[in-house]
Amino acid sequence: MKAIIWTKYGLPNVLLLKEVEKPTPKNNEVLIKIYATAVTSGDCRLRGFKVPVGFWLPTRLIFGFIKPRKTIPGMDISGEIEAVGKDVKLFKKGDKIYGTTGIGLGANAQYVSLCEKKAIVTKPINISYEEAASIPFGGLAAIYFLRDKANIQSNQKILINGASGAVGTASIQLAKYYKAAVTGVCSTINIELIKSFGADKVIDYTKENFTNNGETYDVIFDTVGNLSLSFCKDSLKKQGKLILINAGLFENLMSIGNDKIICGVASEKKDDLIFLKELVEAGYIKPVIDRVYPLDKLVDAHKYVDKGHKKGNVAISVEHCLSSKST
Ligand SMILES: NC(=O)c1ccc[n+]([C@@H]2O[C@H](COP(=O)([O-])OP(=O)(O)OC[C@H]3O[C@@H](n4cnc5c(N)ncnc54)[C@H](OP(=O)(O)O)[C@@H]3O)[C@@H](O)[C@H]2O)c1
C-alpha cells in the first residue's frame, strides 16, 4: 500500500510517500480502507516537535525519543472496513467509519489496522469522507473542553479566541447547540465565516482587544495560545473559567485545584464521536474544509497548516485504484 513515512522530526519534507506492506488485522482488529485523512495543527506540531513549554520530554517518551516510534503519521480517518479479525463484534466488512487512531498514528496511508475498541464509529451519512475525516480533531476538543470541563449552559456568555480554526469552528457550533451566547474572535477575512455558524458577536482581533472592552464572559476558550489568566482577568465573570488548550507545564500545574483555569488534553471516546455524528446528521455541526490535498501532496498540506491561518480543516483525499468510493 501507499503510505507517508517519517523517520525523523523536522520540516514538512521529512514526510515521504512510500510503498509499504499492507497491514493484516489481528483477531480483535479491523482493517480500514482509508478514503480520507487530515492534516491537523496537532499533526504539524508533532512533526516539527513544537510542543508546549515543559512537554518536550513527556511527548518524546510517548512518540519516540530520538525519532518517531510509529513510522506512519496522522491521526484522523474516514473509510470503509475491508476485513475484520475473528473476534471482532462491533464492525463488519463494508461498514463506513470515521474516527481517530490517536497516539497510535498511522492515518496517512491507504490502510490501517485498529483494535475495534479504538475511537472509530459509523460515519455520518450526510457528509463526504473528506468532511468526516475533518471532524474528530476540532470536534472532540470542543466536546471535551466546553461540555465536559467547562460544563457550558444555555445563556452563558462564551468567547472563543481563534474562532476560525479547527477547534474554533467546532466550538462555536457546539456552543450554539447548547444555546450559549457566543462571541468569536478572528481576523477581518473570517468575520462572515464566523457569523455563518451563528456567532452572536464577532470581534476582529486586528482592530479590537477584547480584554479591555468592558465585556465579561462565563467561559473564555483560548485556542490560539496568546492568553493568560492575568491578561483575561477583567473579561471573566466572578465564576468564569479560562480554557487554555496550548498550556505549558506551568499553567497545567497551576490549573490543579484552581477552578478558574482549565487545561489538559482532549480525550478520544467512541461515545463522543457518536454524539458528533448525531450533531452533524441533525445539522447542528457542519464540517469546515479549507483545502483538500491528495495523499501524495501531504508535504504541501503540512506547509499550509504550518502557516497557522487555515479556516477550519485541511483534509487529505486517499485514492485507491479500482475503488468504488461513495459517500
Ligand atoms: N489540548 C488539546 O487537547 C488540544 C486539542 C486540539 C487542539 N489543540 C491545540 O489547539 C490549537 C488550535 O488548534 P486548531 O487546529 O484549531 O488551529 P488552527 O486551525 O491552525 O487555527 C488557526 C486559526 O487561528 C486563528 N488565529 C491566529 N492568530 C490569531 C489571533 N491572534 N487571534 C485569533 N485567532 C487567531 C487563525 O485565523 P486568522 O487567519 O484570521 O489569523 C486561524 O483561522 C493548536 O495549537 C492545537 O495544537 C490542543
Ligand as a Chemical Component Dictionary entry (heavy atoms), coordinates in Angstrom:
data_LIG
# 
_chem_comp.id                   LIG 
_chem_comp.type                 NON-POLYMER 
_chem_comp.pdbx_formal_charge   0 
_chem_comp.three_letter_code    LIG 
# 
loop_
_chem_comp_atom.comp_id 
_chem_comp_atom.atom_id 
_chem_comp_atom.alt_atom_id 
_chem_comp_atom.type_symbol 
_chem_comp_atom.charge 
_chem_comp_atom.model_Cartn_x 
_chem_comp_atom.model_Cartn_y 
_chem_comp_atom.model_Cartn_z 
_chem_comp_atom.pdbx_ordinal 
LIG N1  N1  N 0  -5.047 20.357 24.412 1  
LIG C1  C1  C 0  -5.683 19.672 23.491 2  
LIG O1  O1  O 0  -6.196 18.577 23.741 3  
LIG C2  C2  C 0  -5.795 20.222 22.100 4  
LIG C3  C3  C 0  -6.717 19.643 21.211 5  
LIG C4  C4  C 0  -6.843 20.180 19.939 6  
LIG C5  C5  C 0  -6.034 21.253 19.568 7  
LIG N2  N2  N 1  -5.125 21.758 20.443 8  
LIG C6  C6  C 0  -4.286 22.910 20.050 9  
LIG O2  O2  O 0  -5.160 23.983 19.821 10 
LIG C7  C7  C 0  -4.574 24.867 18.897 11 
LIG C8  C8  C 0  -5.601 25.279 17.874 12 
LIG O3  O3  O 0  -5.839 24.212 17.018 13 
LIG P1  P1  P 0  -6.590 24.441 15.643 14 
LIG O4  O4  O 0  -6.436 23.186 14.888 15 
LIG O5  O5  O -1 -7.929 25.000 15.855 16 
LIG O6  O6  O 0  -5.644 25.553 14.987 17 
LIG P2  P2  P 0  -5.728 26.116 13.529 18 
LIG O7  O7  O 0  -6.891 25.525 12.806 19 
LIG O8  O8  O 0  -4.400 26.039 12.920 20 
LIG O9  O9  O 0  -6.057 27.644 13.877 21 
LIG C9  C9  C 0  -5.697 28.578 13.027 22 
LIG C10 C10 C 0  -6.666 29.755 13.247 23 
LIG O10 O10 O 0  -6.195 30.562 14.343 24 
LIG C11 C11 C 0  -6.502 31.893 14.005 25 
LIG N3  N3  N 0  -5.640 32.863 14.688 26 
LIG C12 C12 C 0  -4.302 33.013 14.553 27 
LIG N4  N4  N 0  -3.874 34.017 15.345 28 
LIG C13 C13 C 0  -4.962 34.502 15.992 29 
LIG C14 C14 C 0  -5.186 35.518 16.958 30 
LIG N5  N5  N 0  -4.189 36.275 17.412 31 
LIG N6  N6  N 0  -6.429 35.715 17.420 32 
LIG C15 C15 C 0  -7.467 34.963 16.978 33 
LIG N7  N7  N 0  -7.334 33.997 16.046 34 
LIG C16 C16 C 0  -6.090 33.765 15.566 35 
LIG C17 C17 C 0  -6.287 31.936 12.514 36 
LIG O11 O11 O 0  -7.114 32.907 11.980 37 
LIG P3  P3  P 0  -6.502 34.129 11.112 38 
LIG O12 O12 O 0  -6.052 33.529 9.826  39 
LIG O13 O13 O 0  -7.659 35.018 10.983 40 
LIG O14 O14 O 0  -5.366 34.699 11.917 41 
LIG C18 C18 C 0  -6.694 30.549 12.018 42 
LIG O15 O15 O 0  -8.003 30.503 11.491 43 
LIG C19 C19 C 0  -3.361 24.149 18.315 44 
LIG O16 O16 O 0  -2.197 24.691 18.890 45 
LIG C20 C20 C 0  -3.557 22.720 18.749 46 
LIG O17 O17 O 0  -2.337 22.038 18.900 47 
LIG C21 C21 C 0  -4.985 21.276 21.698 48 
# 
loop_
_chem_comp_bond.comp_id 
_chem_comp_bond.atom_id_1 
_chem_comp_bond.atom_id_2 
_chem_comp_bond.value_order 
_chem_comp_bond.pdbx_ordinal 
LIG N1  C1  SING 1  
LIG C1  O1  DOUB 2  
LIG C1  C2  SING 3  
LIG C2  C3  SING 4  
LIG C2  C21 DOUB 5  
LIG C3  C4  DOUB 6  
LIG C4  C5  SING 7  
LIG C5  N2  DOUB 8  
LIG N2  C6  SING 9  
LIG N2  C21 SING 10 
LIG C6  O2  SING 11 
LIG C6  C20 SING 12 
LIG O2  C7  SING 13 
LIG C7  C8  SING 14 
LIG C7  C19 SING 15 
LIG C8  O3  SING 16 
LIG O3  P1  SING 17 
LIG P1  O4  DOUB 18 
LIG P1  O5  SING 19 
LIG P1  O6  SING 20 
LIG O6  P2  SING 21 
LIG P2  O7  DOUB 22 
LIG P2  O8  SING 23 
LIG P2  O9  SING 24 
LIG O9  C9  SING 25 
LIG C9  C10 SING 26 
LIG C10 O10 SING 27 
LIG C10 C18 SING 28 
LIG O10 C11 SING 29 
LIG C11 N3  SING 30 
LIG C11 C17 SING 31 
LIG N3  C12 SING 32 
LIG N3  C16 SING 33 
LIG C12 N4  DOUB 34 
LIG N4  C13 SING 35 
LIG C13 C14 SING 36 
LIG C13 C16 DOUB 37 
LIG C14 N5  SING 38 
LIG C14 N6  DOUB 39 
LIG N6  C15 SING 40 
LIG C15 N7  DOUB 41 
LIG N7  C16 SING 42 
LIG C17 O11 SING 43 
LIG C17 C18 SING 44 
LIG O11 P3  SING 45 
LIG P3  O12 DOUB 46 
LIG P3  O13 SING 47 
LIG P3  O14 SING 48 
LIG C18 O15 SING 49 
LIG C19 O16 SING 50 
LIG C19 C20 SING 51 
LIG C20 O17 SING 52 
# 
